[in-house]
């Protein structure tokens, strides 16, 4: 079955450590996204990528890094520079409509809950 | 930059009651998407609206997009406990950036 997979579901990190969250999709979608969700709040965009080897900063990119070496993979690294990394992280992908300049509905993974200990 | 504001932030209703959630954009929306999220899980796509004045329904949920394409509403008729969760509106950016942003979310609780 096609879908988008995030791993791990729960992650614990010590202060000062970098940690990488995995996101893989087999939907053949061009665009992929990372969001952060804090308790009681909506989703805030961290990074997004339209094509392989290209990505753009979202609204809260500081302290995060990404790579897009393969179409199906878009890992997110939470660096030690991120002051408050404890949150729920969601990865998504969507189809980019050629010539229209917009993305269709996004498909989401089940999320990774990151806790700093 | 474009922002999406949702209201209300939270809602508690008695089972069987109708309710409406609103989503307002600071700019004209190119595509408006409604999602539902159960606590601690990913988002489930509900409906997409693109044309001004468009209205779509699925089971007891109806979504509308105003003519100016800057405001959308989600209406639930005869709410049930299964409708509980967080409802989010999302919007695809206009040509060139492919950003996909979300509203602040509305937390719905339905009392049995």
Boltz contact constraints between the chains, C-beta under 6 A:
constraints:
  - contact:
      token1: [A, 31]
      token2: [B, 98]
      max_distance: 6.0
  - contact:
      token1: [A, 33]
      token2: [B, 100]
      max_distance: 6.0
  - contact:
      token1: [A, 42]
      token2: [B, 88]
      max_distance: 6.0
  - contact:
      token1: [A, 42]
      token2: [B, 102]
      max_distance: 6.0
  - contact:
      token1: [A, 42]
      token2: [B, 103]
      max_distance: 6.0
  - contact:
      token1: [A, 42]
      token2: [B, 104]
      max_distance: 6.0
  - contact:
      token1: [A, 42]
      token2: [B, 105]
      max_distance: 6.0
  - contact:
      token1: [A, 43]
      token2: [B, 102]
      max_distance: 6.0
  - contact:
      token1: [A, 45]
      token2: [B, 101]
      max_distance: 6.0
  - contact:
      token1: [A, 50]
      token2: [B, 98]
      max_distance: 6.0
  - contact:
      token1: [A, 101]
      token2: [B, 95]
      max_distance: 6.0
  - contact:
      token1: [A, 102]
      token2: [B, 30]
      max_distance: 6.0
  - contact:
      token1: [A, 102]
      token2: [B, 31]
      max_distance: 6.0
  - contact:
      token1: [A, 102]
      token2: [B, 92]
      max_distance: 6.0
  - contact:
      token1: [A, 103]
      token2: [B, 92]
      max_distance: 6.0
  - contact:
      token1: [A, 103]
      token2: [B, 98]
      max_distance: 6.0
  - contact:
      token1: [A, 103]
      token2: [B, 100]
      max_distance: 6.0
  - contact:
      token1: [A, 105]
      token2: [B, 33]
      max_distance: 6.0
  - contact:
      token1: [A, 105]
      token2: [B, 45]
      max_distance: 6.0
  - contact:
      token1: [A, 105]
      token2: [B, 48]
      max_distance: 6.0
  - contact:
      token1: [A, 106]
      token2: [B, 100]
      max_distance: 6.0
  - contact:
      token1: [A, 108]
      token2: [B, 42]
      max_distance: 6.0
  - contact:
      token1: [A, 108]
      token2: [B, 43]
      max_distance: 6.0
  - contact:
      token1: [A, 109]
      token2: [B, 42]
      max_distance: 6.0
  - contact:
      token1: [A, 110]
      token2: [B, 41]
      max_distance: 6.0
  - contact:
      token1: [A, 110]
      token2: [B, 42]
      max_distance: 6.0
  - contact:
      token1: [A, 111]
      token2: [B, 42]
      max_distance: 6.0
